[in-house]
Amino acid sequence: MQAVTDIGTLITRRDGVLDDRPAITGTRVSVQRVAAWYKMGLN
């Protein structure tokens, strides 16, 4: 059985960090970068 995770807790946006773009919580990896990696076929 899979646990349900609220995706809102995984993405944050902080003033002055990554030009205010959404990022993976606790990292400096933008959501845009993860989407690009996905489109390139990376895991």
PDB file of N, CA, C, O and CB in Angstrom:
ATOM      1  N   MET A   1       0.837  -1.176   0.000  1.00  0.00           N
ATOM      2  CA  MET A   1       0.000   0.000   0.000  1.00  0.00           C
ATOM      3  C   MET A   1       0.888   1.247   0.000  1.00  0.00           C
ATOM      4  O   MET A   1       1.836   1.339   0.780  1.00  0.00           O
ATOM      5  CB  MET A   1      -0.956  -0.006   1.217  1.00  0.00           C
ATOM      6  N   GLN A   2       0.580   2.190  -0.864  1.00  0.00           N
ATOM      7  CA  GLN A   2       1.358   3.420  -0.949  1.00  0.00           C
ATOM      8  C   GLN A   2       0.807   4.479  -0.002  1.00  0.00           C
ATOM      9  O   GLN A   2      -0.403   4.598   0.191  1.00  0.00           O
ATOM     10  CB  GLN A   2       1.367   3.949  -2.384  1.00  0.00           C
ATOM     11  N   ALA A   3       1.718   5.238   0.579  1.00  0.00           N
ATOM     12  CA  ALA A   3       1.322   6.347   1.445  1.00  0.00           C
ATOM     13  C   ALA A   3       0.989   7.557   0.580  1.00  0.00           C
ATOM     14  O   ALA A   3       1.560   7.738  -0.496  1.00  0.00           O
ATOM     15  CB  ALA A   3       2.446   6.690   2.467  1.00  0.00           C
ATOM     16  N   VAL A   4       0.078   8.369   1.049  1.00  0.00           N
ATOM     17  CA  VAL A   4      -0.297   9.586   0.340  1.00  0.00           C
ATOM     18  C   VAL A   4       0.568  10.736   0.847  1.00  0.00           C
ATOM     19  O   VAL A   4       0.676  10.951   2.054  1.00  0.00           O
ATOM     20  CB  VAL A   4      -1.813   9.903   0.528  1.00  0.00           C
ATOM     21  N   THR A   5       1.181  11.472  -0.074  1.00  0.00           N
ATOM     22  CA  THR A   5       2.025  12.609   0.275  1.00  0.00           C
ATOM     23  C   THR A   5       1.428  13.871  -0.329  1.00  0.00           C
ATOM     24  O   THR A   5       1.102  13.907  -1.516  1.00  0.00           O
ATOM     25  CB  THR A   5       3.485  12.396  -0.216  1.00  0.00           C
ATOM     26  N   ASP A   6       1.290  14.897   0.486  1.00  0.00           N
ATOM     27  CA  ASP A   6       0.812  16.190   0.005  1.00  0.00           C
ATOM     28  C   ASP A   6       1.957  16.871  -0.729  1.00  0.00           C
ATOM     29  O   ASP A   6       2.936  17.282  -0.105  1.00  0.00           O
ATOM     30  CB  ASP A   6       0.283  17.081   1.180  1.00  0.00           C
ATOM     31  N   ILE A   7       1.844  16.996  -2.049  1.00  0.00           N
ATOM     32  CA  ILE A   7       2.937  17.554  -2.851  1.00  0.00           C
ATOM     33  C   ILE A   7       3.244  18.999  -2.467  1.00  0.00           C
ATOM     34  O   ILE A   7       4.351  19.478  -2.713  1.00  0.00           O
ATOM     35  CB  ILE A   7       2.591  17.478  -4.336  1.00  0.00           C
ATOM     36  N   GLY A   8       2.295  19.689  -1.876  1.00  0.00           N
ATOM     37  CA  GLY A   8       2.519  21.065  -1.451  1.00  0.00           C
ATOM     38  C   GLY A   8       3.612  21.201  -0.412  1.00  0.00           C
ATOM     39  O   GLY A   8       4.198  22.274  -0.271  1.00  0.00           O
ATOM     40  N   THR A   9       3.898  20.140   0.315  1.00  0.00           N
ATOM     41  CA  THR A   9       4.967  20.181   1.314  1.00  0.00           C
ATOM     42  C   THR A   9       6.337  19.946   0.690  1.00  0.00           C
ATOM     43  O   THR A   9       7.358  20.155   1.345  1.00  0.00           O
ATOM     44  CB  THR A   9       4.711  19.145   2.398  1.00  0.00           C
ATOM     45  N   LEU A  10       6.371  19.518  -0.560  1.00  0.00           N
ATOM     46  CA  LEU A  10       7.630  19.198  -1.232  1.00  0.00           C
ATOM     47  C   LEU A  10       8.175  20.353  -2.063  1.00  0.00           C
ATOM     48  O   LEU A  10       9.336  20.332  -2.472  1.00  0.00           O
ATOM     49  CB  LEU A  10       7.443  17.997  -2.114  1.00  0.00           C
ATOM     50  N   ILE A  11       7.343  21.361  -2.313  1.00  0.00           N
ATOM     51  CA  ILE A  11       7.732  22.489  -3.158  1.00  0.00           C
ATOM     52  C   ILE A  11       7.586  23.784  -2.372  1.00  0.00           C
ATOM     53  O   ILE A  11       6.547  24.035  -1.762  1.00  0.00           O
ATOM     54  CB  ILE A  11       6.877  22.537  -4.452  1.00  0.00           C
ATOM     55  N   THR A  12       8.628  24.602  -2.388  1.00  0.00           N
ATOM     56  CA  THR A  12       8.592  25.884  -1.680  1.00  0.00           C
ATOM     57  C   THR A  12       9.122  26.988  -2.580  1.00  0.00           C
ATOM     58  O   THR A  12       9.797  26.733  -3.577  1.00  0.00           O
ATOM     59  CB  THR A  12       9.411  25.815  -0.373  1.00  0.00           C
ATOM     60  N   ARG A  13       8.801  28.219  -2.204  1.00  0.00           N
ATOM     61  CA  ARG A  13       9.322  29.392  -2.906  1.00  0.00           C
ATOM     62  C   ARG A  13       9.754  30.394  -1.847  1.00  0.00           C
ATOM     63  O   ARG A  13       8.964  30.775  -0.982  1.00  0.00           O
ATOM     64  CB  ARG A  13       8.250  30.015  -3.888  1.00  0.00           C
ATOM     65  N   ARG A  14      11.013  30.820  -1.917  1.00  0.00           N
ATOM     66  CA  ARG A  14      11.540  31.775  -0.933  1.00  0.00           C
ATOM     67  C   ARG A  14      12.038  33.021  -1.649  1.00  0.00           C
ATOM     68  O   ARG A  14      12.643  32.939  -2.718  1.00  0.00           O
ATOM     69  CB  ARG A  14      12.683  31.139  -0.093  1.00  0.00           C
ATOM     70  N   ASP A  15      11.776  34.171  -1.047  1.00  0.00           N
ATOM     71  CA  ASP A  15      12.221  35.438  -1.617  1.00  0.00           C
ATOM     72  C   ASP A  15      13.737  35.454  -1.762  1.00  0.00           C
ATOM     73  O   ASP A  15      14.460  35.139  -0.816  1.00  0.00           O
ATOM     74  CB  ASP A  15      11.755  36.616  -0.747  1.00  0.00           C
ATOM     75  N   GLY A  16      14.212  35.818  -2.938  1.00  0.00           N
ATOM     76  CA  GLY A  16      15.639  35.961  -3.175  1.00  0.00           C
ATOM     77  C   GLY A  16      16.385  34.677  -3.477  1.00  0.00           C
ATOM     78  O   GLY A  16      17.594  34.714  -3.705  1.00  0.00           O
ATOM     79  N   VAL A  17      15.705  33.551  -3.485  1.00  0.00           N
ATOM     80  CA  VAL A  17      16.354  32.270  -3.775  1.00  0.00           C
ATOM     81  C   VAL A  17      15.871  31.785  -5.139  1.00  0.00           C
ATOM     82  O   VAL A  17      14.668  31.690  -5.380  1.00  0.00           O
ATOM     83  CB  VAL A  17      16.047  31.206  -2.659  1.00  0.00           C
ATOM     84  N   LEU A  18      16.802  31.483  -6.019  1.00  0.00           N
ATOM     85  CA  LEU A  18      16.494  31.005  -7.375  1.00  0.00           C
ATOM     86  C   LEU A  18      15.560  31.961  -8.112  1.00  0.00           C
ATOM     87  O   LEU A  18      14.662  31.527  -8.835  1.00  0.00           O
ATOM     88  CB  LEU A  18      15.864  29.611  -7.315  1.00  0.00           C
ATOM     89  N   ASP A  19      15.771  33.248  -7.930  1.00  0.00           N
ATOM     90  CA  ASP A  19      14.923  34.266  -8.573  1.00  0.00           C
ATOM     91  C   ASP A  19      13.447  34.060  -8.251  1.00  0.00           C
ATOM     92  O   ASP A  19      12.579  34.283  -9.096  1.00  0.00           O
ATOM     93  CB  ASP A  19      15.126  34.244 -10.091  1.00  0.00           C
ATOM     94  N   ASP A  20      13.172  33.632  -7.025  1.00  0.00           N
ATOM     95  CA  ASP A  20      11.805  33.429  -6.519  1.00  0.00           C
ATOM     96  C   ASP A  20      11.043  32.312  -7.244  1.00  0.00           C
ATOM     97  O   ASP A  20       9.813  32.270  -7.194  1.00  0.00           O
ATOM     98  CB  ASP A  20      11.025  34.720  -6.640  1.00  0.00           C
ATOM     99  N   ARG A  21      11.763  31.410  -7.916  1.00  0.00           N
ATOM    100  CA  ARG A  21      11.100  30.288  -8.588  1.00  0.00           C
ATOM    101  C   ARG A  21      10.819  29.169  -7.587  1.00  0.00           C
ATOM    102  O   ARG A  21      11.542  29.032  -6.600  1.00  0.00           O
ATOM    103  CB  ARG A  21      11.968  29.758  -9.759  1.00  0.00           C
ATOM    104  N   PRO A  22       9.774  28.364  -7.828  1.00  0.00           N
ATOM    105  CA  PRO A  22       9.498  27.222  -6.956  1.00  0.00           C
ATOM    106  C   PRO A  22      10.657  26.229  -6.994  1.00  0.00           C
ATOM    107  O   PRO A  22      11.264  26.008  -8.042  1.00  0.00           O
ATOM    108  CB  PRO A  22       8.185  26.528  -7.371  1.00  0.00           C
ATOM    109  N   ALA A  23      10.957  25.634  -5.838  1.00  0.00           N
ATOM    110  CA  ALA A  23      12.071  24.687  -5.740  1.00  0.00           C
ATOM    111  C   ALA A  23      11.677  23.510  -4.861  1.00  0.00           C
ATOM    112  O   ALA A  23      10.705  23.577  -4.110  1.00  0.00           O
ATOM    113  CB  ALA A  23      13.336  25.379  -5.178  1.00  0.00           C
ATOM    114  N   ILE A  24      12.442  22.438  -4.966  1.00  0.00           N
ATOM    115  CA  ILE A  24      12.258  21.281  -4.103  1.00  0.00           C
ATOM    116  C   ILE A  24      12.678  21.701  -2.694  1.00  0.00           C
ATOM    117  O   ILE A  24      13.775  22.227  -2.500  1.00  0.00           O
ATOM    118  CB  ILE A  24      13.086  20.034  -4.612  1.00  0.00           C
ATOM    119  N   THR A  25      11.814  21.471  -1.725  1.00  0.00           N
ATOM    120  CA  THR A  25      12.063  21.892  -0.349  1.00  0.00           C
ATOM    121  C   THR A  25      13.402  21.368   0.154  1.00  0.00           C
ATOM    122  O   THR A  25      13.715  20.187  -0.002  1.00  0.00           O
ATOM    123  CB  THR A  25      10.937  21.413   0.566  1.00  0.00           C
ATOM    124  N   GLY A  26      14.189  22.254   0.757  1.00  0.00           N
ATOM    125  CA  GLY A  26      15.473  21.877   1.335  1.00  0.00           C
ATOM    126  C   GLY A  26      16.618  21.809   0.343  1.00  0.00           C
ATOM    127  O   GLY A  26      17.730  21.421   0.703  1.00  0.00           O
ATOM    128  N   THR A  27      16.355  22.187  -0.914  1.00  0.00           N
ATOM    129  CA  THR A  27      17.405  22.162  -1.930  1.00  0.00           C
ATOM    130  C   THR A  27      17.400  23.477  -2.700  1.00  0.00           C
ATOM    131  O   THR A  27      16.559  24.343  -2.463  1.00  0.00           O
ATOM    132  CB  THR A  27      17.213  20.963  -2.896  1.00  0.00           C
ATOM    133  N   ARG A  28      18.339  23.614  -3.613  1.00  0.00           N
ATOM    134  CA  ARG A  28      18.333  24.745  -4.539  1.00  0.00           C
ATOM    135  C   ARG A  28      18.046  24.232  -5.951  1.00  0.00           C
ATOM    136  O   ARG A  28      18.516  24.810  -6.931  1.00  0.00           O
ATOM    137  CB  ARG A  28      19.693  25.515  -4.492  1.00  0.00           C
ATOM    138  N   VAL A  29      17.280  23.157  -6.053  1.00  0.00           N
ATOM    139  CA  VAL A  29      16.902  22.584  -7.341  1.00  0.00           C
ATOM    140  C   VAL A  29      15.507  23.091  -7.686  1.00  0.00           C
ATOM    141  O   VAL A  29      14.548  22.844  -6.956  1.00  0.00           O
ATOM    142  CB  VAL A  29      16.946  21.014  -7.309  1.00  0.00           C
ATOM    143  N   SER A  30      15.405  23.802  -8.809  1.00  0.00           N
ATOM    144  CA  SER A  30      14.110  24.364  -9.188  1.00  0.00           C
ATOM    145  C   SER A  30      13.198  23.285  -9.773  1.00  0.00           C
ATOM    146  O   SER A  30      13.655  22.276 -10.310  1.00  0.00           O
ATOM    147  CB  SER A  30      14.298  25.506 -10.200  1.00  0.00           C
ATOM    148  N   VAL A  31      11.914  23.532  -9.651  1.00  0.00           N
ATOM    149  CA  VAL A  31      10.920  22.636 -10.244  1.00  0.00           C
ATOM    150  C   VAL A  31      11.096  22.630 -11.761  1.00  0.00           C
ATOM    151  O   VAL A  31      10.936  21.592 -12.404  1.00  0.00           O
ATOM    152  CB  VAL A  31       9.471  23.071  -9.856  1.00  0.00           C
ATOM    153  N   GLN A  32      11.421  23.776 -12.324  1.00  0.00           N
ATOM    154  CA  GLN A  32      11.659  23.883 -13.762  1.00  0.00           C
ATOM    155  C   GLN A  32      12.798  22.955 -14.195  1.00  0.00           C
ATOM    156  O   GLN A  32      12.714  22.321 -15.247  1.00  0.00           O
ATOM    157  CB  GLN A  32      11.982  25.339 -14.146  1.00  0.00           C
ATOM    158  N   ARG A  33      13.851  22.876 -13.397  1.00  0.00           N
ATOM    159  CA  ARG A  33      14.989  22.006 -13.725  1.00  0.00           C
ATOM    160  C   ARG A  33      14.570  20.533 -13.677  1.00  0.00           C
ATOM    161  O   ARG A  33      14.957  19.753 -14.548  1.00  0.00           O
ATOM    162  CB  ARG A  33      16.167  22.260 -12.747  1.00  0.00           C
ATOM    163  N   VAL A  34      13.790  20.150 -12.678  1.00  0.00           N
ATOM    164  CA  VAL A  34      13.322  18.761 -12.578  1.00  0.00           C
ATOM    165  C   VAL A  34      12.460  18.417 -13.792  1.00  0.00           C
ATOM    166  O   VAL A  34      12.576  17.323 -14.344  1.00  0.00           O
ATOM    167  CB  VAL A  34      12.521  18.538 -11.261  1.00  0.00           C
ATOM    168  N   ALA A  35      11.601  19.340 -14.206  1.00  0.00           N
ATOM    169  CA  ALA A  35      10.762  19.111 -15.383  1.00  0.00           C
ATOM    170  C   ALA A  35      11.621  18.937 -16.638  1.00  0.00           C
ATOM    171  O   ALA A  35      11.325  18.090 -17.482  1.00  0.00           O
ATOM    172  CB  ALA A  35       9.772  20.280 -15.574  1.00  0.00           C
ATOM    173  N   ALA A  36      12.673  19.728 -16.759  1.00  0.00           N
ATOM    174  CA  ALA A  36      13.569  19.608 -17.916  1.00  0.00           C
ATOM    175  C   ALA A  36      14.272  18.257 -17.913  1.00  0.00           C
ATOM    176  O   ALA A  36      14.387  17.611 -18.955  1.00  0.00           O
ATOM    177  CB  ALA A  36      14.610  20.746 -17.919  1.00  0.00           C
ATOM    178  N   TRP A  37      14.739  17.831 -16.755  1.00  0.00           N
ATOM    179  CA  TRP A  37      15.382  16.515 -16.648  1.00  0.00           C
ATOM    180  C   TRP A  37      14.412  15.411 -17.057  1.00  0.00           C
ATOM    181  O   TRP A  37      14.792  14.474 -17.758  1.00  0.00           O
ATOM    182  CB  TRP A  37      15.890  16.271 -15.209  1.00  0.00           C
ATOM    183  N   TYR A  38      13.167  15.522 -16.620  1.00  0.00           N
ATOM    184  CA  TYR A  38      12.144  14.530 -16.955  1.00  0.00           C
ATOM    185  C   TYR A  38      11.927  14.488 -18.474  1.00  0.00           C
ATOM    186  O   TYR A  38      11.845  13.412 -19.067  1.00  0.00           O
ATOM    187  CB  TYR A  38      10.811  14.853 -16.225  1.00  0.00           C
ATOM    188  N   LYS A  39      11.836  15.658 -19.088  1.00  0.00           N
ATOM    189  CA  LYS A  39      11.618  15.721 -20.534  1.00  0.00           C
ATOM    190  C   LYS A  39      12.800  15.146 -21.310  1.00  0.00           C
ATOM    191  O   LYS A  39      12.626  14.644 -22.420  1.00  0.00           O
ATOM    192  CB  LYS A  39      11.367  17.162 -20.967  1.00  0.00           C
ATOM    193  N   MET A  40      14.002  15.216 -20.734  1.00  0.00           N
ATOM    194  CA  MET A  40      15.193  14.656 -21.373  1.00  0.00           C
ATOM    195  C   MET A  40      15.296  13.148 -21.152  1.00  0.00           C
ATOM    196  O   MET A  40      16.173  12.498 -21.723  1.00  0.00           O
ATOM    197  CB  MET A  40      16.448  15.345 -20.842  1.00  0.00           C
ATOM    198  N   GLY A  41      14.410  12.589 -20.331  1.00  0.00           N
ATOM    199  CA  GLY A  41      14.419  11.155 -20.089  1.00  0.00           C
ATOM    200  C   GLY A  41      15.269  10.717 -18.915  1.00  0.00           C
ATOM    201  O   GLY A  41      15.497   9.522 -18.727  1.00  0.00           O
ATOM    202  N   LEU A  42      15.744  11.672 -18.116  1.00  0.00           N
ATOM    203  CA  LEU A  42      16.554  11.323 -16.945  1.00  0.00           C
ATOM    204  C   LEU A  42      15.654  10.889 -15.793  1.00  0.00           C
ATOM    205  O   LEU A  42      14.507  11.322 -15.689  1.00  0.00           O
ATOM    206  CB  LEU A  42      17.438  12.516 -16.515  1.00  0.00           C
ATOM    207  N   ASN A  43      16.188  10.029 -14.932  1.00  0.00           N
ATOM    208  CA  ASN A  43      15.417   9.562 -13.772  1.00  0.00           C
ATOM    209  C   ASN A  43      15.625  10.465 -12.597  1.00  0.00           C
ATOM    210  O   ASN A  43      15.057  10.232 -11.531  1.00  0.00           O
ATOM    211  CB  ASN A  43      15.797   8.139 -13.399  1.00  0.00           C
TER     212      ASN A  43
END
